Amino acid sequence: MDLVSKPATLLLVGIVIISSVRIALRFLLSPLKYLPGPWYTHFTHYVLKYHVVMGRRIFYVDGLHRKYGDIVRLSPGEVSVVSVDGHRKVYSVSSRCTKHEWYLKFGGHPYPGLFTMTDHQEHAQRRRMFARAFSKSQLRVQWEDTIKSITKKAVHRIANDLKENGKADVLKWWTFMTSDISGELMFGESWDMLGKGQKNEFIRSVAIYIQSSGLTAELPLIKAVGRLIPHPWCRTAFRGWDYVLDYASRAVENSKKRTQMGDRNIFGTILAGAEKGEILTEFDIKNEAGNFTVAATDTTAVTLSYLIYAVLSRPKLQAAIEAEVATLPDNFTDADVESLPLLNATISETNRLFAAAQGAFPRIAPAGGLNLEGFMIPEKTTVSAQSYTMHRKEDLFPNALE
């Protein structure tokens, strides 16, 4: 018995000693050891990972900043900063920080688009190529009537619900509205979810796929196993982007067509305005059509729903906005609405407090590192500045929660 147990005991003791030495060295040699933060963040990222998987990251990180200040160590290789100067150094156009590989993991597929490109030069070129088509002036000229028509339809559906049921699910109708707008702009076709009162197969598939991508970005093993399960939901969740690309062939075809109003979809405008050397392949169009639909639908619908909540919960504000809106002419335009100060201030405040994406957008510290709040952050460290905390800082926004 001793002959069996002694080697096993020695092996166990050896593993414990080696692990302890590695942990001690990680702490002693870490360039982040002087940063404020919980003691366990010297050694592990699993506490942070737990809060991410549980959907509580922004609240966890916010709590750390309230305790430790504007800069905090989240794990042995990750730092969060919420100062104005830190935000500028991490996210400004001139920043040398690059996008983290998390973007591709979250996208759930290996095809880089405008939102997931990590190369500065490629991203800048793609952004310039899209700039004219997405400019305020171009959107107004080409798409304002379409968007206005769809928006009116959404308001009518909400009003009908209120009349018939005494209540209305505004999130549902805003989601149908933003989806219908995406269908027109990105794909050049009407999905008429507002008319049918339900999501189409494409939007349902995208929703499932994005939900699973958020989880598999943190736990890749789930995707590896899930792709092997022969179930329709698993196929959508773990292979759904292939369906998105297949459906988005419609965006390619419609980008080549024109109507009396101009280009059939927004990619037609992009291609027509492309300068020499700027290339957007058919695959790029399909990929970006899916990306923009993801970015424009649920996010906008969620923020609009919170806007309605914020206004209705403040009767005086509601009355003031109604009085301001009543001054609009009968055939008002987007430019007319833009001139309403109270309404636009309310929209800005809603985006500050209730925007759909308030978490961290991770970046990688550049070669040579960067200085954040007096601390030298080494290259390849993950850095971020979450808006949830910044938008609630009393030194930036007095009475931040009011």
N, C-alpha and C positions, 0 to 999 in steps of 0.2 A: 504493500500500500504506500509506504514511504517513497519507494522508487518511482511510483507513478505520480504521487502528489507533489514531491519536491521539485521536479522539473517544471511542472505546471505552475507551482507557486513562484518559482524563479522567473518564469516567463511573464507572469502577471505583474510581478514587482518591476521587472525590466520595462514593460510597457508603460507602467505608471511613471517610472523615473524619466523615461525618454519623453513622454508627453508633458511632464512637469517642466523639464528643461526647455522644451520647445516653447511652451507657454511663457516661461520666464524670459527667454531670449526675445520672443515676439514683443513683450512689454519693454524690455530694456533697450532694444534696438529700434523700436518704433519711433519714427519722426513725429508721430501724432500724440505721443505720450503726454505732452505738456498741455494739450488742448483740454478745455473743460468737458466733462461728460461723466456718465456713470462708470463705476469701476469695471463692470463686466464688458464694456465696449472696448477695453484694451485687448480682450482675448477672443471675443466671439461676435459673429453677426447674426446668430440664431434668434436672439431676442428681437432684433429689428425685423428679421424674416417672419417671425411669429405674428407681429403686429401687421405686417404687409398682407400676409395670407388671410388674416382675420378681418381685413378691410379697415383697420384702425391706424394706419401709419401716420396720417396727417395729425391725428389727435395725440399720438405718442410723441412725435417729433415736436409738436407745439408745446407739450408739457415739458419736454427737455429744455427747450429754449426759454420758457418761463422760469425755469429753475436755474439754468446755467448761463443764460445770456445770448448774445447775438451769434455766437459761433459755438458749435457743440460737436463732439465726436460721436458718431452713430455706431461705428464698428471699427475694427482695426484698419479698414481701408476706405472709410466713408465719412465725409464731413458735411454738415449742414450750416449754412450761414443765412441770416435774415436782415442784414444791414443793407442800406441803399448802395453803399460802395461795394459790398460783397456781391450783391445782385448784379451790378454793372460789370464787375470783373468776370463773372461767370457767364452771363447771358448777352451782353451787348454785342452788336455786330462786329466790333473790333476785338472781341475776346478771342484769345488763342485756345480756349477750351473747346473740345470737340464732343459731339454727342456720344453718349455711352452706348454700348452694344445692346443695352436693354431695349432700345427702340425697335431693333429688328426682332428681338425676342417677343416683345409685346405685339408687334405686328403679326407674329406667328408664321411668317413666311420669309424667304431669303431675297425678296425682290425689293430693292430700295426705291422709295419714292420721295417726294418733297419733304414729308414729315420724318422720314427715317434715314435719309442720307447723312452719313457721318463725315464725308469729305467736304471740306469748306468750299472748294472751288466748284465741285459738281453741284452742290446745293445752291450756291450763288447764281450759277448759270441757269438752273432750273427755275429759281425764284424770279430772275429777270425775265425769263421767257413767259412766265405766267402773269407778270405784273400788270400788263395792259388789260388783259381779259378780266382780271379781278379788280381793276381800279373802280372807284366809286362812279366816276363819270361814265365808263363803259357799261357797268352794270345797270345804271339808270337808263341809258339810251336803249340798250338791247333787252333788258330783262325786267324792268320795273313793272310794266303792264302785266306780265305773266305772274310775277310774285304778288302783285296787288290783288289779282283775281283769285289766286289760291288762298291768300290771307283772308279775303272777304268770305270765302266759302267756309273756312275754319271758324270764323266768328259766328256765322249763321248756324253752323252745326252745334256750337256751344250754346247759342241762344235757344235753339230748338230743344236741346237737352234740359235746359233750365225750365223752359215752359212746360215740357211734358213730365219731367221727373222732379222738378224742384231743386235739382243739383246737376252738376256736369263734371266729368273727369277731364279737366283741362290738359293734363299731361298727355292723355291719349290723343286728343285732337291736335295738340301742338306737334306731337310726334308724326301723326299722319300729314300734317301741313308741311313740316320740314322735309319729310320723305318725298312728298309730291313735288316740292320745289327742287330737291336734289335730282329727282327723275327727269325733270324738264331741263335743268342746267347741265347736268353731267351726262345724261343718257339721251337727251333729245326726245323724250316720250312722256306721255302722261300715265302715271300709275293710278291716279284717281282713288287713293286710299280714303280721302275724305268722303267721296261719293259712296264707296263700298263699305266704309266703316270698319275696315280691317287691314292688317298689314299684308303685303304680298309675300310670296315665297322668298324673294331676294332679301328683303329687309328682315324677315324672320331668321333667315340663315346667317346674315351678317351679325345680328344681335347675339345669336348663340355662339358664333365663332369668336366674337370680340370678348364675350364673357369668359370663355374658356382660355383665350389668349392671355388675359390678365393673370390667370392662375398658373398657366404653364410657363409664363415668363419667369415665375419664381420657382416653380417645381417642374422642371423639364421632364422628369421621369413620368409624370402623369400623361404627357403628350405621347411619349414613346409607347406606353402601354395602351393608351386610348386609341391610337391609330390601328391597333391590332384587333380591336373589338368590332365584330361585324354587326353593328347596330346603327340604324339611320341617324340617331342623335349624335353618336360618336363620329360618324363620317362627317356630319356637318360641323361638329365642334373642333375636330382635329385635322380635317382636310377641306374645310369650308372655303378657303381662298381659291382653290381650283374652280369651285362653282362660281365664285365671284368673277374670276377672270373669264370664264366661259360666258356668263351672262353679259359681261361688259363688252363683248364683241359688238353689241348694239351701239355702244358709245363710239366705237371705231367707225362703223358704217354711217352713223348720223353725223360724225364730224366732217364727212365728205359732202354732205348735202346742205343746200341753202333753201330758205323760204323767202317770202316777200319781206319778212321782218329782218332777214339777215341769216347768220349762221344758225344751224339747227341745234347745236349745243355749244358749250363754252370751249370745247377743244377745237372746234372749227375756227373760232376766233383766235385761239392760241397759234394754231398752225398757219393761219393767214398772216399773222403778225410776226412770225418767226424770222429772225435775221439770219444772215449767212453764217453757217457753222452751227446754228442751233438745231438740234435734232430731237424729235419726239416720235419714237417708234410706235407702231400699233400696240405692241405689248405695253409700252409706257402709258398709253392712253387708257388701256384696260385697267392697269394697276392703279393709276391716279384716280380714275373714275370711282373705283372701290374705296380708295383712301379718303377722297373728299366726301363721299357719302357717309362714311363712318364718322368723319370729323364734324359733319354739318347737321346730322339728324338728332340723335338723342341729346347731345350737348346743348344745342339751341333750345330744344323742347324743355329740358330740365330747367335751364335758366329762365325761360319765359314763365314756367309754372311758378317758380319762386318769386318772380316779379309780380305776378298776380297776387300771390299770397302776401307779399310785403305791402302792396298798395291796399288790399282789402282789409288788412289788419290795422290800418291807420286811416280811419274815416275822414279826418281832416285833410290828409294828403290826397285821398281819393277824390274828395270834392274839389280840391284845388286843381288836380290834373284834369278832371272832367270839365271844369270851367275853362282851362287853358285849351284843351282839345276842341272845345265848342267854338273857338275863334277861327278854326281852320276853314278855308273855302270849301264849297261842295266838291269840287274836283281837285282836292289837294294832292300834292306830290310828295315824294320822299324828301325833297329839298324843303318843302313847307314844314314837314314834321321835324326835320333837323333843326329848325329855328325855334322850337319850343323849349325854353330853358328848363322848366321844372320837370317835364317828361324826360328829357335827356339826362338831367342830373339824377333822376330816379333810376334810369336804366344803368347809369354808371355805378351808382351805389349798389344796385343789385349784382352787377358784375363783380364788384369788390367783395361782397359778402357771400354771394350764392352762386358764383360761377361754377360750371360743371366740373372743371379740371383745376383743383386747388392744391394738388399734391406736388411732389418734386419732379422736375424734369432733369434727370441726371446728366452730368457732363464729366469729362475726364480732364484732370489738370494737365496742362501742356508740358513739353520738355522744359526742364529748368524750374518747374513748379510755379507757384504764384503765392503772393502774400495776401492773406485774408485776416483782417482784424489784428494785424501784428504778428500773426503766426505764419511760418513758412510751410506751405502745403506742398509736399513732394509730387513730382510728376506721376501720372497714372492713378492718383487718388481720385475716387469718385466724389464730386462736389455738387451741391444743389442748393437752391433757395426756394422753399415752398411758399406759394402766395397765401395760403390759408393763414399762416402766422404773420407774414408781412402786412397783410391787409387788415389785421386786427391789432396792430401795434399803436398804442396810445400816443407815442411820440411822433408818429407819422399821421395818424388819423384820430384827433381828439374825439372822445365819446365814440369810439370805434364801433361799438355794437348798437348804436342808436340809429 
